[in-house]
Amino acid sequence: MKRVVALVVVLAVVLVTVVAVGLSFRGGDSSARSGPPPTPSPTTPPPASVTEPPEPALADVYSQRIDWQPCETNADQECGLLEVPVDYSEPGGESIDLALLRVPASGERLGSLVVNPGGPGAPGTSYAAAAGQVFREPLLQAFDLVGFDPRGVGRSAPVDCLSDDELDVYLAGDPTPDTPQEQADYRTSVLTFGDKCAQGSGPVVAHVTTTEAARDMDVLRSALGEETLTYFGASYGTKLGATYAELFPEQVGRFVLDGAVDVSLDPQELSLEQATGFETALRAYVQNCLDSTDNCFLGDSVEEGLATITGLLDSLEDEPLPAGDRELTVGSAFYGIITPLYNRDYWFLLSNALASALDGKGSALLQLADAYASRSGDGTYLDNSVEANYVINCLDDPAAVPFDEVPSLFPAFEEASPTFGRVFAWGTAGCRGIGLEPSEEPLTIRGEGAAPILVLGTTRDPATPLKWARALSAQLQSGVLVERDGDGHTAYNAGNACIDAVVEDYLTEGAVPDDGTTC
């Protein structure tokens, strides 16, 4: 199983496309903006201080200007490329192009806001393209919203591990192998996945660490003509932003890290705490079913509801359900269940899908699993997020539990999550197949000397538990913690006016809230 780190708010885009249930995005319509006419982005060369490289060998890289052109899919948006070295230790060697997308400010422009949706592996260009739905009007008016596909992701020299058919099989596999044969199959699947990533991706595959992506962000800052970087990162994007703050503290402008990752955790600790987060979110979902209906279809108590879901998963181990011309397996059911937990607005989808599965029909739950993996209805994958997630995570920290030691983790993981514990326990072995040496040394992240950085956390966030935001804000020398009481993944533009005001006042006016602010 890939490590389940941070499906992001652009899930809304995928759900609308793949599930086709007519959902509306949170936020306003970017085609109907109010306010004064847009202030054009600057075209004059930036001051020399903006393009000064961190070392002389990178002078050519830092002297770039982006040739923005109307995007083919939307002429109101602008697309461009940024050239960066594959290996920053060899700046004169091979290079790659990073895909960029910019949504120009609709009002009086303050500057550029670089955004990243997380994953790792989610394309930032898609995130920026959905700016009118993801971000609210004050930010749309004030900033050019700039998204980039990190190296190895989307259209930026994407890593490639499996064919679409092979990826179908991989995601449908049993994430909790019980028998010796199932465990042997799991081991083969993990090792084969890693080998094929190395074989099919070219030289960039060994250079997709978060540290290298953060170095790319500073090149982007320079190319945008910005003295400091203004940044909004969600989920894994918080790790990327924190890494940037460690590498380039003097270039940190106004930073928002929403749905924060605790960058001090090793992979096993991270998986254990994430298992707790998803169990907490699932319990909240079942409680909501009990509170909002006279007769919750899952049972008469939270424990009964969880038992019903566990029973469904157990039954799928033995007999998958029909789902059109495919099958709903226990592996795809797991992804189908966790996907709507990222956003409370989609809990009704989970109810519909679970009720249908309990009635012997697997299509609705399989569609949610497809949304998680960005799989379209015709069987093609809209991006390489599953593969990039694996390679980036495993290069950042290749530590993995030996396959035969995974069962020893069951007691701790099942205590953390009776429903999902074994899935997350087996996930700790996922990087056994990576077979690549990390190109960057691990960092201890403090961000000493950086301007104030907003760190946001949500009480019942399934993917990035609140304790991670508290930890990251303490680890960052200039971290400022802001907490949202609520459900779902990430805090901004989730229906909490207090959070929205804090974020927008900070980004547009520089108003730093009190550390520990709660909303």
Secondary structure, 3 states (H helix, E strand, C coil): CCCCCCCCCCHHHHHHHHHCCCCCCCCCCCCCCCCCCCCCCCCCCCCHHHHCCCCHHHHHHHCCCCCCEECCCCCCCEEEEEEEECCCCCCCCCEEEEEEEEECCCCCCCEEEEEECCCCCCCHHHHHHCHHHHCCHHHHHHEEEEEECCCCCCCCCCCCCCCHHHHHHHHHCCCCCCCHHHHHHHHHHHHHHHHHHHHHCCHHHHCCCHHHHHHHHHHHHHHCCCCCEEEEEECHHHHHHHHHHHHCHHHEEEEEEECCCCCCCCHHHHHHHHHHHHHHHHHHHHHHHHHHCCCCCCCCCHHHHHHHHHHHHHHHHHCCEEECCEEECHHHHHHHHHHHHHCHHHHHHHHHHHHHHHCCCCHHHHHHHHHHHCECCCCCECCCHHHHHHHHHHHHCCCCCCHHHHHHHHHHHHHHCCCCHHHHHHHCCHHHHCCCCCCCCCCCCCCCCCCCEEEEEEEECCCCCHHHHHHHHHHCCCEEEEEEEEECCCCCCCCCHHHHHHHHHHHHHCCCCCCCEEC
